[in-house]
Amino acid sequence: MKKILLLSDTHSYIDNRILAYAEKADEVWHAGDIGSLQVTDALKELKPLRAVFGNIDDHEIRKEFPLNNRFVCEGVDVLITHIGGYPGKYSPAIREELNSNPPKLFICGHSHILKVMPDKKLNLLHMNPGAIGIHGFHKVRTMLRFTVDQGKIDNLEVIEIERK
């Protein structure tokens, strides 16, 4: 079993509250718009990190992280990208891959809107953790925490942090 902390849209912002949650996880996954390698460096000091670059990320971040990251964790096929849409309204850039070879868990960021919903047509779970950074229109900063174990996704928890 692995405990996962899922975040997105840090936009160059990291604080001790985020890092405290990262310390309690086995892995941290970041769905893009990192903003600065200082964010991912701080996370990597604590735990293994899987990440993708987002539309605001510069060439340095794009050299370190891919556009799409597909992997298997504890028997769960995972696909992370930054701009992915959601069930029924997937981004054209990822739609073909989702239709031809759907993962069990599809993660994206970009919208700054927390959303977790099943796609019954493709038999996958879609997650967008919202935004944990301080830049953007969101009023509450959000992350997701969950476990993956023997092909199952469980113990999903929304973490909300007031925006100051």
C-alpha positions as CSV (number, residue, x, y, z in Angstrom):
1,M,0.0,0.0,0.0
2,K,1.2,3.5,-0.8
3,K,-0.1,6.8,0.6
4,I,-0.3,9.4,-2.2
5,L,-0.4,13.2,-1.9
6,L,-1.7,14.7,-5.1
7,L,-1.3,18.4,-5.9
8,S,-1.3,20.8,-8.8
9,D,-1.0,24.4,-9.7
10,T,1.6,25.5,-7.1
11,H,2.6,28.4,-9.4
12,S,6.1,28.7,-7.6
13,Y,4.5,28.5,-4.2
14,I,5.4,25.9,-1.5
15,D,4.9,26.3,2.3
16,N,5.4,24.3,5.4
17,R,1.8,23.1,5.5
18,I,2.2,21.5,2.0
19,L,5.5,20.0,3.1
20,A,4.0,18.6,6.3
21,Y,1.4,16.7,4.3
22,A,4.1,15.5,1.9
23,E,6.1,14.1,4.8
24,K,3.1,11.9,5.7
25,A,2.9,10.4,2.2
26,D,4.8,7.7,0.5
27,E,4.8,9.5,-2.8
28,V,3.9,13.0,-4.0
29,W,2.3,13.5,-7.4
30,H,2.2,16.9,-9.1
31,A,-0.2,17.6,-12.0
32,G,1.6,20.6,-13.5
33,D,2.0,24.4,-13.3
34,I,4.9,23.9,-11.0
35,G,6.2,27.4,-11.6
36,S,9.7,26.9,-10.1
37,L,12.0,24.0,-9.6
38,Q,12.3,25.1,-5.9
39,V,8.9,23.6,-5.4
40,T,9.8,20.2,-6.8
41,D,13.2,20.3,-5.2
42,A,11.6,20.8,-1.8
43,L,9.2,18.0,-2.4
44,K,11.9,15.6,-3.7
45,E,13.9,16.2,-0.5
46,L,11.1,14.5,1.4
47,K,9.5,11.9,-0.8
48,P,9.6,10.4,-4.3
49,L,8.0,12.7,-6.8
50,R,6.1,12.0,-10.0
51,A,5.2,15.2,-11.9
52,V,4.3,16.7,-15.3
53,F,4.9,20.2,-16.6
54,G,2.1,22.6,-17.2
55,N,1.4,25.5,-19.5
56,I,3.1,28.1,-17.3
57,D,6.3,26.0,-16.8
58,D,9.5,27.2,-18.4
59,H,12.1,25.2,-20.4
60,E,14.0,24.1,-17.2
61,I,10.9,22.4,-15.8
62,R,10.0,21.0,-19.2
63,K,13.5,19.4,-19.3
64,E,13.0,17.7,-16.0
65,F,9.3,16.6,-16.3
66,P,7.3,15.2,-19.2
67,L,4.0,16.5,-20.6
68,N,2.3,13.1,-19.8
69,N,3.4,10.7,-17.1
70,R,2.0,7.1,-17.3
71,F,3.0,4.5,-14.8
72,V,1.7,1.7,-12.6
73,C,1.6,2.1,-8.8
74,E,0.5,-0.8,-6.7
75,G,-1.4,-2.3,-9.6
76,V,-3.1,0.9,-10.6
77,D,-2.5,2.2,-14.1
78,V,-2.1,6.0,-13.7
79,L,-1.9,8.7,-16.4
80,I,-1.1,12.3,-15.3
81,T,-1.2,15.4,-17.6
82,H,-1.8,19.0,-16.9
83,I,-4.5,20.0,-19.3
84,G,-6.8,17.0,-19.5
85,G,-10.4,18.1,-19.1
86,Y,-12.8,15.7,-17.4
87,P,-15.3,12.9,-18.4
88,G,-17.3,13.9,-21.4
89,K,-15.1,16.9,-22.0
90,Y,-11.5,15.6,-22.4
91,S,-8.9,17.8,-24.0
92,P,-8.3,16.9,-27.7
93,A,-4.6,16.4,-26.9
94,I,-5.3,13.4,-24.6
95,R,-8.7,12.2,-25.8
96,E,-7.3,9.6,-28.3
97,E,-5.0,8.0,-25.8
98,L,-7.8,7.8,-23.2
99,N,-10.2,6.2,-25.6
100,S,-7.7,3.7,-27.1
101,N,-6.0,2.8,-23.8
102,P,-7.7,4.2,-20.8
103,P,-5.8,4.1,-17.4
104,K,-7.6,3.2,-14.2
105,L,-6.8,6.6,-12.8
106,F,-6.6,9.8,-14.9
107,I,-5.2,12.9,-13.2
108,C,-5.0,16.5,-14.4
109,G,-4.8,20.0,-13.1
110,H,-5.0,23.4,-14.9
111,S,-8.6,24.3,-14.0
112,H,-8.0,25.2,-10.3
113,I,-11.3,23.3,-9.7
114,L,-11.2,20.3,-7.4
115,K,-13.0,17.4,-9.1
116,V,-13.2,13.7,-8.5
117,M,-15.6,11.7,-10.7
118,P,-15.9,8.3,-12.4
119,D,-16.0,7.9,-16.2
120,K,-18.3,5.0,-16.5
121,K,-17.8,4.8,-20.3
122,L,-14.0,4.4,-20.0
123,N,-14.1,2.7,-16.6
124,L,-11.7,5.1,-15.0
125,L,-11.5,7.5,-12.1
126,H,-10.8,11.1,-12.9
127,M,-9.1,13.4,-10.3
128,N,-8.2,17.0,-10.4
129,P,-6.8,18.2,-7.0
130,G,-7.6,21.8,-7.7
131,A,-4.9,24.4,-6.9
132,I,-2.6,24.5,-3.9
133,G,-0.7,27.7,-4.9
134,I,-1.7,31.2,-4.0
135,H,-2.1,32.5,-7.6
136,G,-5.4,32.2,-9.4
137,F,-9.1,32.7,-8.9
138,H,-9.6,29.8,-6.3
139,K,-10.7,30.9,-2.8
140,V,-9.6,27.7,-1.0
141,R,-6.3,25.9,-1.7
142,T,-6.8,22.2,-2.2
143,M,-4.9,18.9,-2.4
144,L,-6.0,15.2,-2.4
145,R,-4.7,12.4,-0.3
146,F,-5.5,8.7,-1.0
147,T,-4.1,5.2,-0.9
148,V,-3.4,2.8,-3.7
149,D,-3.2,-0.9,-2.9
150,Q,-3.5,-4.1,-5.0
151,G,-5.3,-2.3,-7.8
152,K,-7.6,-0.3,-5.6
153,I,-7.9,3.5,-4.9
154,D,-9.1,4.1,-1.3
155,N,-9.2,6.5,1.6
156,L,-9.7,9.6,-0.6
157,E,-9.5,12.8,1.4
158,V,-9.8,16.4,0.4
159,I,-7.3,18.7,2.1
160,E,-8.4,22.4,2.2
161,I,-6.1,25.2,3.2
162,E,-7.3,28.8,3.6
163,R,-5.9,31.2,1.1
164,K,-4.3,34.2,2.7
